[in-house]
Amino acid sequence: MKNLLLFLTLGLFLASCGSETKADNIIADTHSTFVIEGMTCAEMCAKRIEDKIARTEGVQTCTVDFEKKIASLNYDSKLTELETIVSLVEEMSDKKYSVSDVKTEKTSSSQSTITSSKENETGQLLSAPSFEIPNLLEYLRNII
């Protein structure tokens, strides 16, 4: 009985550990910046705003600079609208924050082509190897 409970606990733990994050699936096609007035501290104001924006559907990355009072984010305009994000920020903390000077630009998600003048070069992009934690649940499924 103890072994069964141990295997169930281990299986639940491994099943809950996923290596894919929400931001990995988002193809950001828009970059926006805006000024946020009303922030009084870096941790409780700027970090809370940054976390709230980053958790919004369609947002790939978000940074809030407390000293410059600027938020910068990359997002998929098909999944979310900038007006939604702006109203989200302005509604936080009893409408303490105000957003101004909104700037938006479309970004290209296509990869550039590399040309080479040397004959022995292939023109392929090389990327650094990435480390990913293996999903042990898949290994256990194959064993059982």
N, C-alpha and C positions, 0 to 999 in steps of 0.2 A: 504494500500500500504506500509506503514511504517512497519507493522508487517511482511509482506511478505519479504521485504528487510532485516529485522532483522533476520528472520529464515534462509534465504539464506546465509547471512553472518555468522551466527552461524554454519550452516551446513558445509560451506566451511572451517571454522576454525577447526571444529572437524574432518573433513575428512582429513585435512592435518596433524593432530597430530597423528602420528603412534607411537606405543611403541616398534616396532621391528627395530633393527638396522642391518646394513650390517654385522658387525662383529659377530652377534649372529648366523648367518647361516654358517659361515666358520668353517670348521674342519681343524685346523692347524696340519700338519703332519711333518713340518720341522722348525727347529730353526736355525737362522743364525746370526752371528755377523761379523762386519767388521769395520775397522778404516777409518775415514773420515778426510783427511787433507785439510786445507784451510778455516776452519771455524774461524771467527774472533769475534763472539759474540754469546751469548746463545739465545737471543730472535729472532733476524732476521735470523741467520744462522741455528742453531740447531733446533729451533721450525719449521722453514719453511721446512727443510729436513724431520723432523719427520711427519709433516702434509702431505707432498707430498707422502711419503712412505705409511702412514696409509690409504690414500685414494685410493691406488692402489688396483685393483681387486685381491682378494685372500689373502690379508694381514689381519690378525686378530688383532695383536698388534704390536706396534713399539715404541721404545724409543731411543732417541739420547742423550747421555751424552756429554755435551760440554767440560767439564774439562778432561775427559778421551779420548775424540774424538772417542767414540765407538757407533755404531748403533747396536741395538739388535731387531730382529723381529721374529715373529711367523707367518707362512703363509702356505697356502695349495699349495703344489707343483704341483697339477693337474691344478690349476687355473692361476698360475703365475710362472715365472722362476726367479731365483736369478740374472741372467745376465740382465734381464729387469730392475730390481730394481737398480742394480749397474749402468747401463747406464743412468737411470733416474736421479740418484744423480749426476753423472759426467757431465750431460748435463745442470744442473741447473746453473744459474748465470754466463753465458758465460764460462762454463767449468772451473770454479774457484775451484771446489772440486775434489779431487782424492780419490779413494777407494783402500785400500790395506788390506792385512792380512785377507782374507775372510775365515771364518770357518762355516761349515754347518754340522748339525747333524739331522738325522731323529728322530722324537719323536713318541711315541706310543700313539694312541688315545683310546686304549681299557682301560676299567676300571678294577682295580684290585679286586680280591676276598678277602673277609675278612673271616678268620676262627676264631673260638672261642672255648675255652675249657670249658666254663661254659654252663650248660644246659639251663638256662633261657634267654640267649642272642639269638637274631635272626640272627645276622650277616649282618643286613641291614645297609646301609649307611644312616645317617641322614643329612639333609642339612638345613641350616637356611632358614626361610621363606623369600621369596622375595616380594618386593612391586612393583606392576605394575599399572600404571595409566590406569583406565578403558577407553575403547573406547566408548565415549558417543554417537557416531553416531550409534553404534549397538543398544544401548538402545532406541534411538529415532526411529530407524527402527522398533523395536518390538512394540513400542507404537502406531505408525502410521499405 
